[in-house]
Amino acid sequence: MKKIRYHLMLIIGLFLTTVLTGCFCTQKVEVLPKSLPNATLGTPYYAEIKILGGVVIDEFFTYHIKPENSGLELTYSHVEPYGSYNNIKVMGTPRIKETITIEFFGNTYGTMCPGVEFDKTYTIKVEE
C-alpha cells in the first residue's frame, strides 16, 4: 500500500511539474535592429534584420513594402533548411524620395513553449 501511494505521489508530482512549467513558459521573439538606417536616393541600400527567439515558419511569414515602387526588396537565405526567415536582408536602390515603410508579420514554431506571433514595422527615410 505504501509503495502504491509513493508511486501515485511521484506521478502526481511529475504531472504538476510538467503542467506548471508549460504554463509559465513564455517564448520572447526579438527583432533586431530596433530601427534601420536612412537611405540615399539612387545609392544601393543594404541592411540586415535578425529574428531571434524561435524558428520562423515560412508559410506564415508575410511582408509589405510601401510604396511598392520604392526599389527595395526583402530577401532571405535559401541555404539554411530551418530558420531561413530568421535572417532577412533589405536590399535595393531607392528610386523615390519618400519615406519607405516595411511591415512584416509571422509566427514561430512551438517547442515545449507554444509558438509566438510577431510583427515589426520599419521606416526608412530616403534623402537626396
C-alpha positions as a printed Julia matrix, in Angstrom:
128×3 Matrix{Float64}:
  0.0    0.0     0.0
  2.83   2.4     0.86
  4.52   1.53   -2.42
  1.39   2.4    -4.43
  0.97   5.67   -2.51
  4.62   6.56   -3.18
  4.28   5.89   -6.93
  1.0    7.79   -7.09
  2.54  10.83   -5.35
  5.53  10.64   -7.7
  3.28  10.57  -10.78
  1.19  13.48   -9.47
  4.35  15.47   -8.7
  5.79  14.91  -12.18
  2.46  15.8   -13.78
  2.16  19.04  -11.8
  5.78  19.97  -12.59
  5.16  19.45  -16.32
  1.89  21.41  -16.32
  3.29  24.31  -14.31
  6.4   24.51  -16.47
  4.2   24.74  -19.57
  2.0   27.43  -18.01
  4.9   29.68  -17.08
  6.83  29.09  -20.27
  6.95  32.25  -22.38
  8.94  32.49  -25.55
 10.04  36.02  -26.43
 10.71  36.94  -30.04
 13.11  39.81  -30.62
 13.57  41.55  -33.97
 16.91  43.33  -34.37
 17.9   46.05  -35.06
 15.36  48.36  -33.45
 15.48  50.67  -36.49
 17.04  50.66  -39.95
 19.43  53.33  -41.24
 18.25  56.05  -43.62
 18.85  55.63  -47.35
 20.16  57.9   -50.1
 18.25  58.3   -53.36
 19.94  56.36  -56.19
 22.54  54.73  -53.91
 22.48  50.97  -53.23
 20.99  50.16  -49.82
 21.72  47.14  -47.64
 20.61  46.25  -44.12
 20.24  43.0   -42.19
 17.38  42.02  -39.89
 17.63  39.14  -37.42
 14.66  37.47  -35.75
 15.68  35.78  -32.5
 13.72  33.6   -30.09
 12.43  30.83  -32.32
 12.4   29.45  -35.85
 10.11  31.47  -38.13
  7.5   29.42  -40.0
  7.95  30.11  -43.72
  4.27  29.64  -44.59
  3.12  32.27  -42.08
  5.7   34.98  -42.86
  4.34  37.92  -44.87
  5.64  41.4   -45.57
  4.62  44.64  -47.26
  6.87  47.4   -48.57
  5.15  50.75  -49.11
  5.31  52.32  -51.62
  5.65  49.29  -53.87
  7.86  51.09  -56.42
 10.44  52.06  -53.75
 13.24  49.96  -55.25
 13.83  47.96  -52.05
 13.14  44.26  -51.55
 13.41  41.72  -48.73
 15.47  38.62  -49.35
 16.21  35.67  -47.12
 18.65  32.78  -47.04
 17.72  29.87  -49.28
 20.7   27.86  -47.96
 19.51  27.23  -44.41
 16.95  24.42  -44.18
 15.42  25.82  -40.98
 15.15  29.44  -39.97
 15.56  30.93  -43.42
 13.29  33.83  -42.45
 15.29  34.45  -39.28
 17.96  36.26  -41.31
 16.45  38.83  -43.65
 18.23  41.28  -45.9
 16.82  44.58  -47.15
 18.44  45.33  -50.49
 17.97  47.55  -53.5
 18.4   51.09  -54.75
 15.81  53.61  -53.57
 14.07  55.19  -56.59
 11.81  57.68  -54.82
 12.46  60.45  -52.32
  9.82  59.4   -49.86
  9.63  57.55  -46.55
  9.6   53.78  -47.12
  7.7   51.56  -44.69
  8.45  47.87  -44.28
  5.99  45.79  -42.26
  6.27  42.08  -41.63
  4.32  39.53  -39.65
  4.99  35.93  -38.74
  4.85  33.05  -36.3
  7.49  30.84  -34.73
  7.36  27.1   -34.23
  6.46  25.93  -30.77
  8.62  23.59  -28.73
  7.75  22.94  -25.11
  6.52  26.53  -25.18
  3.85  27.49  -27.73
  4.89  29.4   -30.85
  4.64  33.19  -30.82
  3.18  35.68  -33.29
  5.3   38.73  -34.02
  5.18  41.85  -36.15
  7.55  44.7   -36.83
  7.37  47.95  -38.76
 10.44  49.78  -40.02
 10.55  53.22  -41.61
 13.41  54.26  -43.85
 13.77  57.92  -44.7
 15.16  58.45  -48.2
 17.34  61.55  -48.52
 18.98  63.17  -51.57
